[in-house]
Amino acid sequence: MPTLHVELFEGRTKEQKADLARELTQACCRVLGSKPEGVDVIFVDVRKENWASGGVLWSERSAN
């Protein structure tokens, strides 16, 4: 029963998240032998002001 935590910038659509959840579930079933109902996917939307890479907030990068 894998539980996948996916953190991403806010702004993805419900449809994009549904598509990703379906693809991740299929991969778990194929690779791990899981049953679809045993795979959980938890999405966490993060504002760019709350995420930094290389010491720089994404909200402050010129190519947001």
N, CA, C, O and CB atoms as a CASP TS submission, in Angstrom:
PFRMAT TS
TARGET T0000
AUTHOR 0000-0000-0000
METHOD Language model
MODEL 1
PARENT N/A
ATOM      1  N   MET     1       0.849  -1.180   0.000  1.00  0.00           N
ATOM      2  CA  MET     1       0.000   0.000   0.000  1.00  0.00           C
ATOM      3  C   MET     1       0.891   1.240   0.000  1.00  0.00           C
ATOM      4  O   MET     1       1.092   1.848   1.051  1.00  0.00           O
ATOM      5  CB  MET     1      -0.964   0.000   1.226  1.00  0.00           C
ATOM      6  N   PRO     2       1.425   1.622  -1.152  1.00  0.00           N
ATOM      7  CA  PRO     2       2.251   2.819  -1.189  1.00  0.00           C
ATOM      8  C   PRO     2       1.421   4.096  -1.076  1.00  0.00           C
ATOM      9  O   PRO     2       0.308   4.191  -1.593  1.00  0.00           O
ATOM     10  CB  PRO     2       3.063   2.846  -2.465  1.00  0.00           C
ATOM     11  N   THR     3       1.999   5.061  -0.389  1.00  0.00           N
ATOM     12  CA  THR     3       1.427   6.403  -0.323  1.00  0.00           C
ATOM     13  C   THR     3       2.453   7.354  -0.916  1.00  0.00           C
ATOM     14  O   THR     3       3.579   7.451  -0.429  1.00  0.00           O
ATOM     15  CB  THR     3       1.048   6.810   1.153  1.00  0.00           C
ATOM     16  N   LEU     4       2.060   8.049  -1.961  1.00  0.00           N
ATOM     17  CA  LEU     4       2.948   8.974  -2.649  1.00  0.00           C
ATOM     18  C   LEU     4       2.567  10.405  -2.276  1.00  0.00           C
ATOM     19  O   LEU     4       1.404  10.796  -2.373  1.00  0.00           O
ATOM     20  CB  LEU     4       2.883   8.767  -4.186  1.00  0.00           C
ATOM     21  N   HIS     5       3.561  11.177  -1.852  1.00  0.00           N
ATOM     22  CA  HIS     5       3.353  12.589  -1.541  1.00  0.00           C
ATOM     23  C   HIS     5       3.981  13.390  -2.674  1.00  0.00           C
ATOM     24  O   HIS     5       5.178  13.278  -2.939  1.00  0.00           O
ATOM     25  CB  HIS     5       3.970  12.982  -0.138  1.00  0.00           C
ATOM     26  N   VAL     6       3.162  14.197  -3.337  1.00  0.00           N
ATOM     27  CA  VAL     6       3.625  14.982  -4.481  1.00  0.00           C
ATOM     28  C   VAL     6       3.482  16.460  -4.132  1.00  0.00           C
ATOM     29  O   VAL     6       2.376  16.965  -3.939  1.00  0.00           O
ATOM     30  CB  VAL     6       2.820  14.629  -5.783  1.00  0.00           C
ATOM     31  N   GLU     7       4.614  17.134  -4.056  1.00  0.00           N
ATOM     32  CA  GLU     7       4.611  18.570  -3.789  1.00  0.00           C
ATOM     33  C   GLU     7       4.894  19.285  -5.099  1.00  0.00           C
ATOM     34  O   GLU     7       5.839  18.949  -5.812  1.00  0.00           O
ATOM     35  CB  GLU     7       5.663  18.958  -2.691  1.00  0.00           C
ATOM     36  N   LEU     8       4.065  20.275  -5.406  1.00  0.00           N
ATOM     37  CA  LEU     8       4.223  21.020  -6.652  1.00  0.00           C
ATOM     38  C   LEU     8       3.722  22.429  -6.475  1.00  0.00           C
ATOM     39  O   LEU     8       2.973  22.736  -5.548  1.00  0.00           O
ATOM     40  CB  LEU     8       3.484  20.334  -7.804  1.00  0.00           C
ATOM     41  N   PHE     9       4.154  23.285  -7.391  1.00  0.00           N
ATOM     42  CA  PHE     9       3.674  24.660  -7.323  1.00  0.00           C
ATOM     43  C   PHE     9       2.172  24.690  -7.547  1.00  0.00           C
ATOM     44  O   PHE     9       1.642  23.935  -8.363  1.00  0.00           O
ATOM     45  CB  PHE     9       4.395  25.548  -8.358  1.00  0.00           C
ATOM     46  N   GLU    10       1.494  25.563  -6.822  1.00  0.00           N
ATOM     47  CA  GLU    10       0.056  25.696  -7.000  1.00  0.00           C
ATOM     48  C   GLU    10      -0.237  26.169  -8.423  1.00  0.00           C
ATOM     49  O   GLU    10       0.607  26.774  -9.083  1.00  0.00           O
ATOM     50  CB  GLU    10      -0.540  26.677  -5.959  1.00  0.00           C
ATOM     51  N   GLY    11      -1.440  25.881  -8.869  1.00  0.00           N
ATOM     52  CA  GLY    11      -1.847  26.333 -10.195  1.00  0.00           C
ATOM     53  C   GLY    11      -2.160  25.203 -11.150  1.00  0.00           C
ATOM     54  O   GLY    11      -2.686  25.442 -12.237  1.00  0.00           O
ATOM     55  N   ARG    12      -1.843  23.961 -10.765  1.00  0.00           N
ATOM     56  CA  ARG    12      -2.199  22.847 -11.637  1.00  0.00           C
ATOM     57  C   ARG    12      -3.702  22.643 -11.561  1.00  0.00           C
ATOM     58  O   ARG    12      -4.320  22.887 -10.525  1.00  0.00           O
ATOM     59  CB  ARG    12      -1.436  21.545 -11.240  1.00  0.00           C
ATOM     60  N   THR    13      -4.280  22.198 -12.653  1.00  0.00           N
ATOM     61  CA  THR    13      -5.730  21.991 -12.690  1.00  0.00           C
ATOM     62  C   THR    13      -6.103  20.662 -12.039  1.00  0.00           C
ATOM     63  O   THR    13      -5.262  19.785 -11.840  1.00  0.00           O
ATOM     64  CB  THR    13      -6.245  22.033 -14.140  1.00  0.00           C
ATOM     65  N   LYS    14      -7.357  20.544 -11.721  1.00  0.00           N
ATOM     66  CA  LYS    14      -7.891  19.297 -11.184  1.00  0.00           C
ATOM     67  C   LYS    14      -7.647  18.162 -12.171  1.00  0.00           C
ATOM     68  O   LYS    14      -7.316  17.045 -11.772  1.00  0.00           O
ATOM     69  CB  LYS    14      -9.398  19.433 -10.875  1.00  0.00           C
ATOM     70  N   GLU    15      -7.812  18.449 -13.450  1.00  0.00           N
ATOM     71  CA  GLU    15      -7.615  17.435 -14.490  1.00  0.00           C
ATOM     72  C   GLU    15      -6.158  16.983 -14.548  1.00  0.00           C
ATOM     73  O   GLU    15      -5.885  15.793 -14.702  1.00  0.00           O
ATOM     74  CB  GLU    15      -8.051  17.980 -15.860  1.00  0.00           C
ATOM     75  N   GLN    16      -5.216  17.927 -14.424  1.00  0.00           N
ATOM     76  CA  GLN    16      -3.799  17.561 -14.430  1.00  0.00           C
ATOM     77  C   GLN    16      -3.470  16.662 -13.242  1.00  0.00           C
ATOM     78  O   GLN    16      -2.735  15.684 -13.381  1.00  0.00           O
ATOM     79  CB  GLN    16      -2.916  18.822 -14.405  1.00  0.00           C
ATOM     80  N   LYS    17      -4.010  16.994 -12.090  1.00  0.00           N
ATOM     81  CA  LYS    17      -3.759  16.179 -10.905  1.00  0.00           C
ATOM     82  C   LYS    17      -4.380  14.797 -11.050  1.00  0.00           C
ATOM     83  O   LYS    17      -3.775  13.800 -10.656  1.00  0.00           O
ATOM     84  CB  LYS    17      -4.303  16.871  -9.656  1.00  0.00           C
ATOM     85  N   ALA    18      -5.570  14.732 -11.608  1.00  0.00           N
ATOM     86  CA  ALA    18      -6.223  13.436 -11.833  1.00  0.00           C
ATOM     87  C   ALA    18      -5.407  12.589 -12.800  1.00  0.00           C
ATOM     88  O   ALA    18      -5.231  11.392 -12.578  1.00  0.00           O
ATOM     89  CB  ALA    18      -7.655  13.632 -12.375  1.00  0.00           C
ATOM     90  N   ASP    19      -4.911  13.196 -13.864  1.00  0.00           N
ATOM     91  CA  ASP    19      -4.083  12.477 -14.835  1.00  0.00           C
ATOM     92  C   ASP    19      -2.803  11.964 -14.176  1.00  0.00           C
ATOM     93  O   ASP    19      -2.411  10.818 -14.391  1.00  0.00           O
ATOM     94  CB  ASP    19      -3.738  13.387 -16.032  1.00  0.00           C
ATOM     95  N   LEU    20      -2.151  12.809 -13.374  1.00  0.00           N
ATOM     96  CA  LEU    20      -0.920  12.409 -12.712  1.00  0.00           C
ATOM     97  C   LEU    20      -1.192  11.293 -11.706  1.00  0.00           C
ATOM     98  O   LEU    20      -0.426  10.333 -11.627  1.00  0.00           O
ATOM     99  CB  LEU    20      -0.269  13.611 -12.016  1.00  0.00           C
ATOM    100  N   ALA    21      -2.264  11.407 -10.945  1.00  0.00           N
ATOM    101  CA  ALA    21      -2.616  10.364  -9.975  1.00  0.00           C
ATOM    102  C   ALA    21      -2.836   9.031 -10.680  1.00  0.00           C
ATOM    103  O   ALA    21      -2.398   7.989 -10.193  1.00  0.00           O
ATOM    104  CB  ALA    21      -3.878  10.762  -9.183  1.00  0.00           C
ATOM    105  N   ARG    22      -3.506   9.061 -11.812  1.00  0.00           N
ATOM    106  CA  ARG    22      -3.761   7.836 -12.580  1.00  0.00           C
ATOM    107  C   ARG    22      -2.442   7.226 -13.078  1.00  0.00           C
ATOM    108  O   ARG    22      -2.234   6.018 -12.970  1.00  0.00           O
ATOM    109  CB  ARG    22      -4.702   8.135 -13.780  1.00  0.00           C
ATOM    110  N   GLU    23      -1.567   8.057 -13.615  1.00  0.00           N
ATOM    111  CA  GLU    23      -0.280   7.565 -14.139  1.00  0.00           C
ATOM    112  C   GLU    23       0.600   7.014 -13.020  1.00  0.00           C
ATOM    113  O   GLU    23       1.223   5.964 -13.178  1.00  0.00           O
ATOM    114  CB  GLU    23       0.464   8.692 -14.880  1.00  0.00           C
ATOM    115  N   LEU    24       0.652   7.718 -11.893  1.00  0.00           N
ATOM    116  CA  LEU    24       1.461   7.241 -10.768  1.00  0.00           C
ATOM    117  C   LEU    24       0.914   5.927 -10.215  1.00  0.00           C
ATOM    118  O   LEU    24       1.679   5.027  -9.866  1.00  0.00           O
ATOM    119  CB  LEU    24       1.509   8.300  -9.656  1.00  0.00           C
ATOM    120  N   THR    25      -0.396   5.823 -10.139  1.00  0.00           N
ATOM    121  CA  THR    25      -1.030   4.590  -9.667  1.00  0.00           C
ATOM    122  C   THR    25      -0.705   3.432 -10.596  1.00  0.00           C
ATOM    123  O   THR    25      -0.366   2.342 -10.136  1.00  0.00           O
ATOM    124  CB  THR    25      -2.554   4.771  -9.557  1.00  0.00           C
ATOM    125  N   GLN    26      -0.804   3.659 -11.902  1.00  0.00           N
ATOM    126  CA  GLN    26      -0.476   2.609 -12.872  1.00  0.00           C
ATOM    127  C   GLN    26       0.970   2.166 -12.735  1.00  0.00           C
ATOM    128  O   GLN    26       1.268   0.974 -12.818  1.00  0.00           O
ATOM    129  CB  GLN    26      -0.736   3.097 -14.298  1.00  0.00           C
ATOM    130  N   ALA    27       1.879   3.127 -12.522  1.00  0.00           N
ATOM    131  CA  ALA    27       3.300   2.793 -12.361  1.00  0.00           C
ATOM    132  C   ALA    27       3.514   1.942 -11.107  1.00  0.00           C
ATOM    133  O   ALA    27       4.276   0.976 -11.141  1.00  0.00           O
ATOM    134  CB  ALA    27       4.157   4.082 -12.285  1.00  0.00           C
ATOM    135  N   CYS    28       2.860   2.287 -10.016  1.00  0.00           N
ATOM    136  CA  CYS    28       2.993   1.501  -8.786  1.00  0.00           C
ATOM    137  C   CYS    28       2.471   0.086  -8.982  1.00  0.00           C
ATOM    138  O   CYS    28       3.059  -0.879  -8.492  1.00  0.00           O
ATOM    139  CB  CYS    28       2.246   2.179  -7.634  1.00  0.00           C
ATOM    140  N   CYS    29       1.383  -0.025  -9.690  1.00  0.00           N
ATOM    141  CA  CYS    29       0.822  -1.352  -9.951  1.00  0.00           C
ATOM    142  C   CYS    29       1.776  -2.177 -10.811  1.00  0.00           C
ATOM    143  O   CYS    29       1.992  -3.358 -10.542  1.00  0.00           O
ATOM    144  CB  CYS    29      -0.552  -1.233 -10.641  1.00  0.00           C
ATOM    145  N   ARG    30       2.338  -1.565 -11.830  1.00  0.00           N
ATOM    146  CA  ARG    30       3.242  -2.261 -12.743  1.00  0.00           C
ATOM    147  C   ARG    30       4.558  -2.635 -12.054  1.00  0.00           C
ATOM    148  O   ARG    30       5.019  -3.770 -12.174  1.00  0.00           O
ATOM    149  CB  ARG    30       3.523  -1.389 -13.971  1.00  0.00           C
ATOM    150  N   VAL    31       5.153  -1.701 -11.346  1.00  0.00           N
ATOM    151  CA  VAL    31       6.486  -1.908 -10.776  1.00  0.00           C
ATOM    152  C   VAL    31       6.448  -2.643  -9.436  1.00  0.00           C
ATOM    153  O   VAL    31       7.280  -3.513  -9.175  1.00  0.00           O
ATOM    154  CB  VAL    31       7.181  -0.575 -10.601  1.00  0.00           C
ATOM    155  N   LEU    32       5.489  -2.294  -8.599  1.00  0.00           N
ATOM    156  CA  LEU    32       5.443  -2.847  -7.244  1.00  0.00           C
ATOM    157  C   LEU    32       4.446  -3.984  -7.073  1.00  0.00           C
ATOM    158  O   LEU    32       4.447  -4.672  -6.052  1.00  0.00           O
ATOM    159  CB  LEU    32       5.113  -1.763  -6.275  1.00  0.00           C
ATOM    160  N   GLY    33       3.594  -4.179  -8.078  1.00  0.00           N
ATOM    161  CA  GLY    33       2.573  -5.213  -7.965  1.00  0.00           C
ATOM    162  C   GLY    33       1.422  -4.806  -7.059  1.00  0.00           C
ATOM    163  O   GLY    33       0.698  -5.660  -6.548  1.00  0.00           O
ATOM    164  N   SER    34       1.253  -3.521  -6.863  1.00  0.00           N
ATOM    165  CA  SER    34       0.164  -3.013  -6.015  1.00  0.00           C
ATOM    166  C   SER    34      -1.176  -3.140  -6.728  1.00  0.00           C
ATOM    167  O   SER    34      -1.242  -3.248  -7.953  1.00  0.00           O
ATOM    168  CB  SER    34       0.418  -1.541  -5.626  1.00  0.00           C
ATOM    169  N   LYS    35      -2.223  -3.125  -5.945  1.00  0.00           N
ATOM    170  CA  LYS    35      -3.575  -3.029  -6.504  1.00  0.00           C
ATOM    171  C   LYS    35      -3.922  -1.545  -6.524  1.00  0.00           C
ATOM    172  O   LYS    35      -3.536  -0.815  -5.611  1.00  0.00           O
ATOM    173  CB  LYS    35      -4.638  -3.874  -5.660  1.00  0.00           C
ATOM    174  N   PRO    36      -4.643  -1.081  -7.549  1.00  0.00           N
ATOM    175  CA  PRO    36      -4.958   0.347  -7.650  1.00  0.00           C
ATOM    176  C   PRO    36      -5.590   0.930  -6.389  1.00  0.00           C
ATOM    177  O   PRO    36      -5.278   2.054  -5.996  1.00  0.00           O
ATOM    178  CB  PRO    36      -5.879   0.573  -8.808  1.00  0.00           C
ATOM    179  N   GLU    37      -6.475   0.169  -5.760  1.00  0.00           N
ATOM    180  CA  GLU    37      -7.159   0.693  -4.570  1.00  0.00           C
ATOM    181  C   GLU    37      -6.222   0.807  -3.368  1.00  0.00           C
ATOM    182  O   GLU    37      -6.584   1.411  -2.359  1.00  0.00           O
ATOM    183  CB  GLU    37      -8.343  -0.199  -4.212  1.00  0.00           C
ATOM    184  N   GLY    38      -5.039   0.241  -3.466  1.00  0.00           N
ATOM    185  CA  GLY    38      -4.076   0.325  -2.382  1.00  0.00           C
ATOM    186  C   GLY    38      -3.051   1.441  -2.546  1.00  0.00           C
ATOM    187  O   GLY    38      -2.168   1.607  -1.705  1.00  0.00           O
ATOM    188  N   VAL    39      -3.169   2.205  -3.628  1.00  0.00           N
ATOM    189  CA  VAL    39      -2.217   3.290  -3.891  1.00  0.00           C
ATOM    190  C   VAL    39      -2.865   4.630  -3.536  1.00  0.00           C
ATOM    191  O   VAL    39      -3.929   4.971  -4.052  1.00  0.00           O
ATOM    192  CB  VAL    39      -1.756   3.280  -5.386  1.00  0.00           C
ATOM    193  N   ASP    40      -2.218   5.375  -2.658  1.00  0.00           N
ATOM    194  CA  ASP    40      -2.700   6.703  -2.298  1.00  0.00           C
ATOM    195  C   ASP    40      -1.747   7.748  -2.856  1.00  0.00           C
ATOM    196  O   ASP    40      -0.529   7.583  -2.793  1.00  0.00           O
ATOM    197  CB  ASP    40      -2.837   6.848  -0.760  1.00  0.00           C
ATOM    198  N   VAL    41      -2.305   8.823  -3.404  1.00  0.00           N
ATOM    199  CA  VAL    41      -1.515   9.942  -3.902  1.00  0.00           C
ATOM    200  C   VAL    41      -2.013  11.194  -3.192  1.00  0.00           C
ATOM    201  O   VAL    41      -3.196  11.525  -3.259  1.00  0.00           O
ATOM    202  CB  VAL    41      -1.623  10.083  -5.471  1.00  0.00           C
ATOM    203  N   ILE    42      -1.111  11.882  -2.517  1.00  0.00           N
ATOM    204  CA  ILE    42      -1.460  13.099  -1.788  1.00  0.00           C
ATOM    205  C   ILE    42      -0.754  14.267  -2.450  1.00  0.00           C
ATOM    206  O   ILE    42       0.473  14.290  -2.546  1.00  0.00           O
ATOM    207  CB  ILE    42      -1.075  12.993  -0.277  1.00  0.00           C
ATOM    208  N   PHE    43      -1.533  15.234  -2.905  1.00  0.00           N
ATOM    209  CA  PHE    43      -0.971  16.423  -3.544  1.00  0.00           C
ATOM    210  C   PHE    43      -0.888  17.559  -2.532  1.00  0.00           C
ATOM    211  O   PHE    43      -1.824  17.805  -1.771  1.00  0.00           O
ATOM    212  CB  PHE    43      -1.821  16.846  -4.768  1.00  0.00           C
ATOM    213  N   VAL    44       0.246  18.244  -2.540  1.00  0.00           N
ATOM    214  CA  VAL    44       0.441  19.418  -1.689  1.00  0.00           C
ATOM    215  C   VAL    44       0.797  20.580  -2.610  1.00  0.00           C
ATOM    216  O   VAL    44       1.858  20.582  -3.234  1.00  0.00           O
ATOM    217  CB  VAL    44       1.566  19.177  -0.596  1.00  0.00           C
ATOM    218  N   ASP    45      -0.084  21.557  -2.691  1.00  0.00           N
ATOM    219  CA  ASP    45       0.177  22.752  -3.490  1.00  0.00           C
ATOM    220  C   ASP    45       1.009  23.727  -2.662  1.00  0.00           C
ATOM    221  O   ASP    45       0.665  24.050  -1.525  1.00  0.00           O
ATOM    222  CB  ASP    45      -1.155  23.417  -3.960  1.00  0.00           C
ATOM    223  N   VAL    46       2.098  24.185  -3.247  1.00  0.00           N
ATOM    224  CA  VAL    46       3.009  25.082  -2.546  1.00  0.00           C
ATOM    225  C   VAL    46       3.111  26.389  -3.330  1.00  0.00           C
ATOM    226  O   VAL    46       3.327  26.386  -4.542  1.00  0.00           O
ATOM    227  CB  VAL    46       4.414  24.427  -2.365  1.00  0.00           C
ATOM    228  N   ARG    47       2.954  27.498  -2.622  1.00  0.00           N
ATOM    229  CA  ARG    47       3.132  28.796  -3.266  1.00  0.00           C
ATOM    230  C   ARG    47       4.605  28.997  -3.551  1.00  0.00           C
ATOM    231  O   ARG    47       5.456  28.552  -2.782  1.00  0.00           O
ATOM    232  CB  ARG    47       2.577  29.947  -2.384  1.00  0.00           C
ATOM    233  N   LYS    48       4.914  29.668  -4.656  1.00  0.00           N
ATOM    234  CA  LYS    48       6.308  29.880  -5.038  1.00  0.00           C
ATOM    235  C   LYS    48       7.090  30.657  -3.990  1.00  0.00           C
ATOM    236  O   LYS    48       8.315  30.549  -3.924  1.00  0.00           O
ATOM    237  CB  LYS    48       6.375  30.606  -6.356  1.00  0.00           C
ATOM    238  N   GLU    49       6.397  31.436  -3.174  1.00  0.00           N
ATOM    239  CA  GLU    49       7.087  32.186  -2.120  1.00  0.00           C
ATOM    240  C   GLU    49       7.499  31.282  -0.960  1.00  0.00           C
ATOM    241  O   GLU    49       8.243  31.706  -0.076  1.00  0.00           O
ATOM    242  CB  GLU    49       6.194  33.314  -1.606  1.00  0.00           C
ATOM    243  N   ASN    50       7.021  30.043  -0.961  1.00  0.00           N
ATOM    244  CA  ASN    50       7.341  29.097   0.099  1.00  0.00           C
ATOM    245  C   ASN    50       8.279  27.986  -0.360  1.00  0.00           C
ATOM    246  O   ASN    50       8.409  26.964   0.314  1.00  0.00           O
ATOM    247  CB  ASN    50       6.078  28.496   0.640  1.00  0.00           C
ATOM    248  N   TRP    51       8.931  28.183  -1.504  1.00  0.00           N
ATOM    249  CA  TRP    51       9.825  27.158  -2.050  1.00  0.00           C
ATOM    250  C   TRP    51      11.071  27.849  -2.575  1.00  0.00           C
ATOM    251  O   TRP    51      10.985  28.803  -3.349  1.00  0.00           O
ATOM    252  CB  TRP    51       9.125  26.324  -3.181  1.00  0.00           C
ATOM    253  N   ALA    52      12.219  27.368  -2.153  1.00  0.00           N
ATOM    254  CA  ALA    52      13.484  27.933  -2.629  1.00  0.00           C
ATOM    255  C   ALA    52      14.371  26.825  -3.175  1.00  0.00           C
ATOM    256  O   ALA    52      14.376  25.710  -2.653  1.00  0.00           O
ATOM    257  CB  ALA    52      14.210  28.697  -1.496  1.00  0.00           C
ATOM    258  N   SER    53      15.108  27.130  -4.209  1.00  0.00           N
ATOM    259  CA  SER    53      16.126  26.237  -4.759  1.00  0.00           C
ATOM    260  C   SER    53      17.393  27.054  -4.922  1.00  0.00           C
ATOM    261  O   SER    53      17.368  28.175  -5.429  1.00  0.00           O
ATOM    262  CB  SER    53      15.673  25.598  -6.127  1.00  0.00           C
ATOM    263  N   GLY    54      18.483  26.482  -4.490  1.00  0.00           N
ATOM    264  CA  GLY    54      19.743  27.196  -4.596  1.00  0.00           C
ATOM    265  C   GLY    54      19.775  28.481  -3.790  1.00  0.00           C
ATOM    266  O   GLY    54      20.509  29.410  -4.127  1.00  0.00           O
ATOM    267  N   GLY    55      18.979  28.540  -2.721  1.00  0.00           N
ATOM    268  CA  GLY    55      18.963  29.715  -1.860  1.00  0.00           C
ATOM    269  C   GLY    55      18.109  30.864  -2.373  1.00  0.00           C
ATOM    270  O   GLY    55      18.120  31.950  -1.794  1.00  0.00           O
ATOM    271  N   VAL    56      17.362  30.633  -3.460  1.00  0.00           N
ATOM    272  CA  VAL    56      16.541  31.692  -4.048  1.00  0.00           C
ATOM    273  C   VAL    56      15.081  31.238  -4.082  1.00  0.00           C
ATOM    274  O   VAL    56      14.762  30.154  -4.569  1.00  0.00           O
ATOM    275  CB  VAL    56      17.041  32.056  -5.481  1.00  0.00           C
ATOM    276  N   LEU    57      14.206  32.093  -3.556  1.00  0.00           N
ATOM    277  CA  LEU    57      12.775  31.792  -3.624  1.00  0.00           C
ATOM    278  C   LEU    57      12.324  31.772  -5.085  1.00  0.00           C
ATOM    279  O   LEU    57      12.756  32.592  -5.895  1.00  0.00           O
ATOM    280  CB  LEU    57      11.950  32.832  -2.810  1.00  0.00           C
ATOM    281  N   TRP    58      11.459  30.831  -5.396  1.00  0.00           N
ATOM    282  CA  TRP    58      10.953  30.757  -6.766  1.00  0.00           C
ATOM    283  C   TRP    58      10.145  31.995  -7.130  1.00  0.00           C
ATOM    284  O   TRP    58      10.087  32.371  -8.300  1.00  0.00           O
ATOM    285  CB  TRP    58      10.099  29.509  -6.949  1.00  0.00           C
ATOM    286  N   SER    59       9.531  32.622  -6.159  1.00  0.00           N
ATOM    287  CA  SER    59       8.757  33.833  -6.423  1.00  0.00           C
ATOM    288  C   SER    59       9.649  35.006  -6.807  1.00  0.00           C
ATOM    289  O   SER    59       9.173  36.000  -7.354  1.00  0.00           O
ATOM    290  CB  SER    59       7.925  34.198  -5.205  1.00  0.00           C
ATOM    291  N   GLU    60      10.948  34.891  -6.521  1.00  0.00           N
ATOM    292  CA  GLU    60      11.873  35.979  -6.826  1.00  0.00           C
ATOM    293  C   GLU    60      12.713  35.709  -8.068  1.00  0.00           C
ATOM    294  O   GLU    60      13.555  36.530  -8.432  1.00  0.00           O
ATOM    295  CB  GLU    60      12.781  36.222  -5.649  1.00  0.00           C
ATOM    296  N   ARG    61      12.503  34.593  -8.711  1.00  0.00           N
ATOM    297  CA  ARG    61      13.246  34.284  -9.919  1.00  0.00           C
ATOM    298  C   ARG    61      12.603  35.015 -11.102  1.00  0.00           C
ATOM    299  O   ARG    61      11.385  35.189 -11.140  1.00  0.00           O
ATOM    300  CB  ARG    61      13.288  32.749 -10.167  1.00  0.00           C
ATOM    301  N   SER    62      13.401  35.429 -12.038  1.00  0.00           N
ATOM    302  CA  SER    62      12.890  36.193 -13.177  1.00  0.00           C
ATOM    303  C   SER    62      12.054  35.332 -14.112  1.00  0.00           C
ATOM    304  O   SER    62      11.145  35.845 -14.764  1.00  0.00           O
ATOM    305  CB  SER    62      14.039  36.816 -13.948  1.00  0.00           C
ATOM    306  N   ALA    63      12.335  34.052 -14.192  1.00  0.00           N
ATOM    307  CA  ALA    63      11.578  33.161 -15.091  1.00  0.00           C
ATOM    308  C   ALA    63      10.619  32.315 -14.256  1.00  0.00           C
ATOM    309  O   ALA    63      10.800  31.104 -14.133  1.00  0.00           O
ATOM    310  CB  ALA    63      12.544  32.241 -15.929  1.00  0.00           C
ATOM    311  N   ASN    64       9.603  32.954 -13.685  1.00  0.00           N
ATOM    312  CA  ASN    64       8.605  32.224 -12.887  1.00  0.00           C
ATOM    313  C   ASN    64       7.866  31.297 -13.778  1.00  0.00           C
ATOM    314  O   ASN    64       6.976  30.579 -13.321  1.00  0.00           O
ATOM    315  CB  ASN    64       7.627  33.172 -12.176  1.00  0.00           C
TER
END
